[in-house]
Amino acid sequence: KLWNYELLDEGNGVCFTCISHDGEGGYPGQVHLEVTYILTNENEIIIDYRASTNKSTILNIANNAYFNLNGE
């Protein structure tokens, strides 16, 4: 599934959004997902997850990003 994205006004991050429609994947409720990545001046990465739904449903948000810190 492709996510929409928007660069943050401060220029230090990006916000991704996605909507999972009611019944998608067999799960009830429309879910609005938002993940924001921010790079701080201290070279930290802040990851903020947000989700809202209009019905009780199962939701498991996980980070599956991998970073090469070796510089290669």
N, CA and C atoms as an extended XYZ file, in Angstrom:
216
Properties=species:S:1:pos:R:3:atomname:S:1:resname:S:1:resid:I:1 pbc="F F F"
N         0.845       -1.173        0.000 N   LYS     1
C         0.000        0.000        0.000 CA  LYS     1
C         0.892        1.238        0.000 C   LYS     1
N         0.601        2.165       -0.887 N   LEU     2
C         1.365        3.410       -0.940 CA  LEU     2
C         0.821        4.407        0.080 C   LEU     2
N         1.726        5.091        0.747 N   TRP     3
C         1.365        6.108        1.725 CA  TRP     3
C         1.562        7.482        1.103 C   TRP     3
N         0.765        8.444        1.553 N   ASN     4
C         0.974        9.838        1.180 CA  ASN     4
C         2.030       10.411        2.108 C   ASN     4
N         2.697       11.477        1.684 N   TYR     5
C         3.695       12.091        2.555 CA  TYR     5
C         3.658       13.604        2.408 C   TYR     5
N         4.157       14.257        3.449 N   GLU     6
C         4.262       15.710        3.455 CA  GLU     6
C         5.515       16.087        4.230 C   GLU     6
N         6.342       16.940        3.633 N   LEU     7
C         7.533       17.416        4.331 CA  LEU     7
C         7.110       18.398        5.409 C   LEU     7
N         7.771       18.350        6.555 N   LEU     8
C         7.450       19.265        7.647 CA  LEU     8
C         7.939       20.667        7.315 C   LEU     8
N         7.191       21.669        7.761 N   ASP     9
C         7.542       23.066        7.483 CA  ASP     9
C         8.935       23.424        7.978 C   ASP     9
N         9.358       22.803        9.085 N   GLU    10
C        10.666       23.104        9.656 CA  GLU    10
C        11.801       22.534        8.810 C   GLU    10
N        11.475       21.657        7.869 N   GLY    11
C        12.480       21.074        6.985 CA  GLY    11
C        13.298       19.967        7.621 C   GLY    11
N        12.878       19.484        8.789 N   ASN    12
C        13.667       18.469        9.491 CA  ASN    12
C        12.971       17.114        9.578 C   ASN    12
N        11.915       16.941        8.793 N   GLY    13
C        11.216       15.669        8.888 CA  GLY    13
C        10.164       15.490        7.818 C   GLY    13
N         9.492       14.348        7.922 N   VAL    14
C         8.446       14.001        6.962 CA  VAL    14
C         7.329       13.272        7.710 C   VAL    14
N         6.095       13.498        7.263 N   CYS    15
C         4.927       12.845        7.852 CA  CYS    15
C         4.257       11.991        6.777 C   CYS    15
N         4.068       10.704        7.068 N   PHE    16
C         3.403        9.775        6.160 CA  PHE    16
C         2.002        9.484        6.688 C   PHE    16
N         1.009        9.421        5.790 N   THR    17
C        -0.360        9.108        6.190 CA  THR    17
C        -0.939        8.037        5.274 C   THR    17
N        -1.874        7.275        5.838 N   CYS    18
C        -2.503        6.189        5.093 CA  CYS    18
C        -3.875        5.926        5.706 C   CYS    18
N        -4.836        5.557        4.878 N   ILE    19
C        -6.157        5.172        5.367 CA  ILE    19
C        -6.404        3.716        4.991 C   ILE    19
N        -6.764        2.921        5.994 N   SER    20
C        -7.183        1.540        5.784 CA  SER    20
C        -8.700        1.528        5.911 C   SER    20
N        -9.387        1.152        4.863 N   HIS    21
C       -10.845        1.236        4.841 CA  HIS    21
C       -11.491        0.088        5.609 C   HIS    21
N       -12.709        0.324        6.062 N   ASP    22
C       -13.476       -0.666        6.811 CA  ASP    22
C       -13.527       -1.978        6.028 C   ASP    22
N       -13.119       -3.063        6.651 N   GLY    23
C       -13.126       -4.379        6.023 CA  GLY    23
C       -11.842       -4.742        5.306 C   GLY    23
N       -10.939       -3.778        5.119 N   GLU    24
C        -9.669       -4.064        4.443 CA  GLU    24
C        -8.866       -5.065        5.266 C   GLU    24
N        -8.392       -6.102        4.630 N   GLY    25
C        -7.642       -7.141        5.325 CA  GLY    25
C        -8.504       -7.976        6.248 C   GLY    25
N        -9.827       -7.800        6.156 N   GLY    26
C       -10.740       -8.548        7.008 CA  GLY    26
C       -10.973       -7.923        8.373 C   GLY    26
N       -10.460       -6.706        8.598 N   TYR    27
C       -10.585       -6.060        9.903 CA  TYR    27
C       -11.640       -4.963        9.871 C   TYR    27
N       -12.399       -4.825       10.957 N   PRO    28
C       -13.442       -3.798       10.998 CA  PRO    28
C       -12.862       -2.401       11.224 C   PRO    28
N       -13.589       -1.408       10.776 N   GLY    29
C       -13.250       -0.017       11.060 CA  GLY    29
C       -12.322        0.608       10.043 C   GLY    29
N       -12.577        1.877        9.773 N   GLN    30
C       -11.649        2.666        8.962 CA  GLN    30
C       -10.565        3.194        9.891 C   GLN    30
N        -9.316        3.000        9.519 N   VAL    31
C        -8.187        3.419       10.352 CA  VAL    31
C        -7.384        4.479        9.609 C   VAL    31
N        -7.140        5.598       10.282 N   HIS    32
C        -6.268        6.646        9.743 CA  HIS    32
C        -4.934        6.516       10.466 C   HIS    32
N        -3.875        6.250        9.704 N   LEU    33
C        -2.539        6.069       10.270 CA  LEU    33
C        -1.653        7.245        9.901 C   LEU    33
N        -0.794        7.630       10.834 N   GLU    34
C         0.153        8.729       10.600 CA  GLU    34
C         1.467        8.391       11.295 C   GLU    34
N         2.564        8.488       10.557 N   VAL    35
C         3.894        8.264       11.116 CA  VAL    35
C         4.757        9.455       10.736 C   VAL    35
N         5.386       10.069       11.745 N   THR    36
C         6.241       11.230       11.509 CA  THR    36
C         7.666       10.894       11.916 C   THR    36
N         8.604       11.186       11.024 N   TYR    37
C        10.034       11.025       11.286 CA  TYR    37
C        10.647       12.418       11.364 C   TYR    37
N        11.371       12.689       12.456 N   ILE    38
C        12.024       13.987       12.647 CA  ILE    38
C        13.488       13.747       12.983 C   ILE    38
N        14.375       14.483       12.325 N   LEU    39
C        15.802       14.452       12.634 CA  LEU    39
C        16.133       15.709       13.431 C   LEU    39
N        16.633       15.532       14.664 N   THR    40
C        16.927       16.673       15.532 CA  THR    40
C        18.328       17.220       15.263 C   THR    40
N        18.609       18.383       15.836 N   ASN    41
C        19.943       18.989       15.723 CA  ASN    41
C        21.010       18.154       16.427 C   ASN    41
N        20.590       17.250       17.324 N   GLU    42
C        21.515       16.360       18.030 CA  GLU    42
C        21.669       15.032       17.290 C   GLU    42
N        21.213       14.979       16.031 N   ASN    43
C        21.279       13.778       15.189 CA  ASN    43
C        20.502       12.599       15.770 C   ASN    43
N        19.400       12.888       16.432 N   GLU    44
C        18.488       11.862       16.918 CA  GLU    44
C        17.340       11.732       15.926 C   GLU    44
N        16.787       10.550       15.836 N   ILE    45
C        15.591       10.339       15.027 CA  ILE    45
C        14.417       10.136       15.973 C   ILE    45
N        13.405       10.962       15.821 N   ILE    46
C        12.173       10.834       16.595 CA  ILE    46
C        11.115       10.254       15.661 C   ILE    46
N        10.487        9.169       16.087 N   ILE    47
C         9.429        8.539       15.306 CA  ILE    47
C         8.151        8.605       16.130 C   ILE    47
N         7.126        9.253       15.570 N   ASP    48
C         5.847        9.438       16.264 CA  ASP    48
C         4.754        8.712       15.482 C   ASP    48
N         4.068        7.780       16.148 N   TYR    49
C         2.988        7.019       15.533 CA  TYR    49
C         1.658        7.523       16.076 C   TYR    49
N         0.672        7.678       15.186 N   ARG    50
C        -0.681        8.043       15.602 CA  ARG    50
C        -1.662        7.241       14.759 C   ARG    50
N        -2.764        6.848       15.388 N   ALA    51
C        -3.803        6.117       14.665 CA  ALA    51
C        -5.152        6.421       15.296 C   ALA    51
N        -6.169        6.481       14.454 N   SER    52
C        -7.538        6.628       14.947 CA  SER    52
C        -8.439        5.732       14.107 C   SER    52
N        -9.507        5.248       14.724 N   THR    53
C       -10.433        4.354       14.033 CA  THR    53
C       -11.855        4.668       14.464 C   THR    53
N       -12.808        4.294       13.643 N   ASN    54
C       -14.207        4.562       13.962 CA  ASN    54
C       -14.928        3.330       14.514 C   ASN    54
N       -14.214        2.209       14.676 N   LYS    55
C       -14.768        0.987       15.262 CA  LYS    55
C       -13.677        0.294       16.073 C   LYS    55
N       -14.094       -0.547       17.001 N   SER    56
C       -13.119       -1.373       17.717 CA  SER    56
C       -12.464       -2.317       16.720 C   SER    56
N       -11.137       -2.367       16.749 N   THR    57
C       -10.405       -3.206       15.805 CA  THR    57
C        -9.049       -3.564       16.384 C   THR    57
N        -8.339       -4.414       15.708 N   ILE    58
C        -6.981       -4.788       16.096 CA  ILE    58
C        -6.012       -3.895       15.335 C   ILE    58
N        -5.022       -3.375       16.051 N   LEU    59
C        -4.030       -2.510       15.408 CA  LEU    59
C        -2.675       -2.772       16.042 C   LEU    59
N        -1.689       -3.076       15.220 N   ASN    60
C        -0.340       -3.338       15.698 CA  ASN    60
C         0.621       -2.552       14.817 C   ASN    60
N         1.138       -1.450       15.339 N   ILE    61
C         2.058       -0.598       14.586 CA  ILE    61
C         3.474       -0.938       15.018 C   ILE    61
N         4.339       -1.196       14.049 N   ALA    62
C         5.724       -1.546       14.357 CA  ALA    62
C         6.662       -0.834       13.394 C   ALA    62
N         7.872       -0.571       13.857 N   ASN    63
C         8.896        0.059       13.028 CA  ASN    63
C         9.741       -1.033       12.385 C   ASN    63
N         9.779       -1.041       11.066 N   ASN    64
C        10.591       -2.013       10.338 CA  ASN    64
C        11.641       -1.332        9.477 C   ASN    64
N        12.068       -0.144        9.899 N   ALA    65
C        13.109        0.580        9.158 CA  ALA    65
C        14.482        0.070        9.591 C   ALA    65
N        15.396        0.007        8.634 N   TYR    66
C        16.762       -0.416        8.910 CA  TYR    66
C        17.708        0.671        8.433 C   TYR    66
N        18.730        0.973        9.230 N   PHE    67
C        19.671        2.039        8.913 CA  PHE    67
C        21.086        1.484        8.898 C   PHE    67
N        21.861        1.865        7.901 N   ASN    68
C        23.263        1.496        7.820 CA  ASN    68
C        24.067        2.606        8.492 C   ASN    68
N        24.533        2.362        9.697 N   LEU    69
C        25.297        3.361       10.449 CA  LEU    69
C        26.793        3.213       10.230 C   LEU    69
N        27.186        2.303        9.354 N   ASN    70
C        28.586        2.045        9.073 CA  ASN    70
C        29.148        3.018        8.041 C   ASN    70
N        28.279        3.723        7.319 N   GLY    71
C        28.727        4.684        6.319 CA  GLY    71
C        29.074        4.075        4.983 C   GLY    71
N        28.815        2.817        4.798 N   GLU    72
C        29.129        2.142        3.530 CA  GLU    72
C        27.892        1.979        2.690 C   GLU    72
